[in-house]
Amino acid sequence: MPKFNNIFEQVVLLGLLPILGGSRNIQTAVVVTVVLILISLISRAVSKLVNVELLADAHWIVYSAFGVSFSYIAYLLTAYLYPGVYQHSGLYILLIGVTPLTYYGCKDNVSLSQLWKRINIFFITIIAVAFLRELFGFGSILGYELYDIGFAPLSALGGSAGGFIFLGVVWILFRLLLSLDKVDANLFALEGGESNE
């Protein structure tokens, strides 16, 4: 049974936690993406320094320890620099350290360009979900109210359920565009070094 059909599905499933928790608004989505990029690059650098043969399968514990440590530092910095983001999505920033997408670049057969491609897809996805969630769930864009103060057209979509619903909408839209050949499937094809089994 295939794990993923394409890179978009791989990114959505491996980065599900930060996409749902970090898509409350566009500012939060940008902060979460920056934290994910930094932790991914630090984890990749650590993976190049660790002797995999010496540690056998325990090398993932070392990667995770560094990832969780740096996500905790990012969590504290976010609390200081962006208290609004911290208030609503601080826990999700802390949990970036245990997100599988963060450690994708630590695999031996993954190049930096493959990692960067996935981070770009993650960024576009989280921004799309955050835009829809902020617009319909909170009635604003980039913090500017579009409606009367306190009115949101579909305020129930501002919560966690809205994150799932809008991520589903983005996923269905991607699949529809892919089936109508409006999107080049080769751009999202899994690379040759990856096993789809």
Secondary structure as GFF3:
##gff-version 3
##sequence-region A 1 197
A	DSSP	alpha_helix	7	14	.	.	.	ID=ss1
A	DSSP	alpha_helix	16	21	.	.	.	ID=ss2
A	DSSP	alpha_helix	26	49	.	.	.	ID=ss3
A	DSSP	alpha_helix	52	55	.	.	.	ID=ss4
A	DSSP	three_ten_helix	56	58	.	.	.	ID=ss5
A	DSSP	alpha_helix	59	81	.	.	.	ID=ss6
A	DSSP	alpha_helix	83	94	.	.	.	ID=ss7
A	DSSP	three_ten_helix	95	98	.	.	.	ID=ss8
A	DSSP	three_ten_helix	100	106	.	.	.	ID=ss9
A	DSSP	alpha_helix	112	132	.	.	.	ID=ss10
A	DSSP	pi_helix	133	138	.	.	.	ID=ss11
A	DSSP	beta_strand	140	141	.	.	.	ID=ss12
A	DSSP	beta_strand	144	145	.	.	.	ID=ss13
A	DSSP	three_ten_helix	155	158	.	.	.	ID=ss14
A	DSSP	alpha_helix	160	179	.	.	.	ID=ss15
A	DSSP	three_ten_helix	185	188	.	.	.	ID=ss16
###
